[in-house]
Amino acid sequence: MNKYSADQIGKPTETAEKNAFYFGNKNFKLMLIGLGLILLGFVLMMGADANTTPDGKFDPNYWNEEIFSFRRIRLAPMLVIAGFVVQVFAILKRNKD
């Protein structure tokens, strides 16, 4: 019998889907890692404001140079970007189960 004959149209096929859900365990683990990187990046960006003295008091005449630290300007934004890259990779990664 021909594989593509007209009498086969509309009949259920013999192949059933093993897993109808797209994401597997590895996808979810990668998503959690990406979310952790994003949250860590935002936590590292937090800190004292520009007008907060080292003892924690607000003084409009004081300028805190700590807002331009390596942690806030370089490290934290790179962690946030890396987290979003991991999220995109986790979503696009094909489940091979």
Summary of the structure (lengths in Angstrom):
residues: 97
radius of gyration: 26.0
end to end distance: 32.1
largest distance: 89.3
contacts: 207
relative contact order: 0.21
helix: 53%
strand: 2%
